[in-house]
Structures are given as C-alpha cells and as structure tokens.
Amino acid sequence: MMEYAKDEVFTIRYNMKKDKLEYPIQKKIREKIKQNKVLSLFFLMGIIFTVLDITFIYCFFSLLTKI
C-alpha cells in the first residue's frame, strides 16, 4: 500500500527583502481574479458597497446626534 502523505511537496519561499515567508497560493488567487472578469466584478462591487454602507451609516449616526 502506498503512503500518499509522504509524496506531497509544499512550495514555500522565503523573501529576503521583505523578511517573511511567501505562499504561492496568494499568487494563484490573484491570477484567477485577474483572469476571471466576473469574479473581479464581484470583488469590486463588494468593495464599493462596503464603502457606501460605511458612509451611509456614518451619515445616519451624525444626523441622529444633531437631532
């Protein structure tokens, strides 16, 4: 019977300039987002709606304090 766990190789690099470990998973995720326009649109819409939501909540509370 073959043991599969011993055959895996993990690629983790150490960046000397930043003095920290780099994981290639983050790079793969960024490439997927750049290649997939629908996914990048969802992320952009999420960021925009989050900023708008925070702005509206701040304006609402500032309006409440004036009343």
Backbone torsions as a table, in degrees:
resi	resn	phi	psi	omega
1	MET	NA	135.9	-175.7
2	MET	-91.5	135.8	177.9
3	GLU	-92.7	115.7	-174.4
4	TYR	-79.4	-31.2	-174.1
5	ALA	-64.6	-28.5	-178.4
6	LYS	-79.4	-15.5	-176.7
7	ASP	-88.3	-9.3	-177.6
8	GLU	-78.0	140.6	177.6
9	VAL	-122.5	125.6	-179.6
10	PHE	-101.8	133.7	-179.1
11	THR	-104.1	104.5	175.9
12	ILE	-126.5	128.0	-178.9
13	ARG	-109.8	150.7	176.8
14	TYR	-107.1	119.4	-179.8
15	ASN	-90.3	115.0	-177.5
16	MET	-71.6	-32.5	-178.3
17	LYS	-68.9	-43.0	-179.3
18	LYS	-88.2	-13.0	-179.7
19	ASP	58.9	46.6	175.5
20	LYS	-156.0	169.1	-179.9
21	LEU	-79.3	147.5	175.5
22	GLU	-117.0	134.2	178.7
23	TYR	-109.3	127.0	-178.7
24	PRO	-69.5	-10.7	178.6
25	ILE	-63.5	-40.3	179.4
26	GLN	-62.4	-38.7	179.5
27	LYS	-66.4	-39.8	179.2
28	LYS	-65.2	-39.6	179.8
29	ILE	-65.3	-43.4	178.7
30	ARG	-61.6	-40.0	179.7
31	GLU	-66.9	-39.1	178.2
32	LYS	-63.4	-41.5	-179.7
33	ILE	-66.1	-40.6	179.9
34	LYS	-66.9	-35.9	-177.9
35	GLN	-78.4	-35.2	-175.7
36	ASN	-95.5	110.2	-175.6
37	LYS	-71.0	-34.7	180.0
38	VAL	-66.5	-42.7	179.6
39	LEU	-64.8	-41.9	178.3
40	SER	-67.4	-33.6	176.3
41	LEU	-64.5	-42.2	178.1
42	PHE	-63.3	-42.0	178.5
43	PHE	-65.3	-41.6	178.7
44	LEU	-64.7	-43.2	178.0
45	MET	-64.5	-38.6	177.9
46	GLY	-62.6	-42.7	178.8
47	ILE	-65.8	-43.8	-179.8
48	ILE	-62.8	-45.8	-179.5
49	PHE	-67.1	-32.3	176.8
50	THR	-66.4	-44.1	178.5
51	VAL	-64.5	-43.0	178.0
52	LEU	-62.8	-42.0	-179.9
53	ASP	-62.2	-45.5	179.5
54	ILE	-63.8	-39.4	178.8
55	THR	-64.6	-44.9	-179.9
56	PHE	-65.8	-38.6	177.9
57	ILE	-65.3	-41.7	178.5
58	TYR	-63.2	-44.4	178.8
59	CYS	-64.3	-38.3	179.2
60	PHE	-63.9	-45.5	-179.7
61	PHE	-69.4	-34.4	176.6
62	SER	-68.2	-33.3	175.5
63	LEU	-68.1	-38.9	178.8
64	LEU	-65.9	-35.0	-179.6
65	THR	-70.6	-25.8	179.0
66	LYS	-77.9	-21.4	-177.9
67	ILE	-77.1	NA	NA
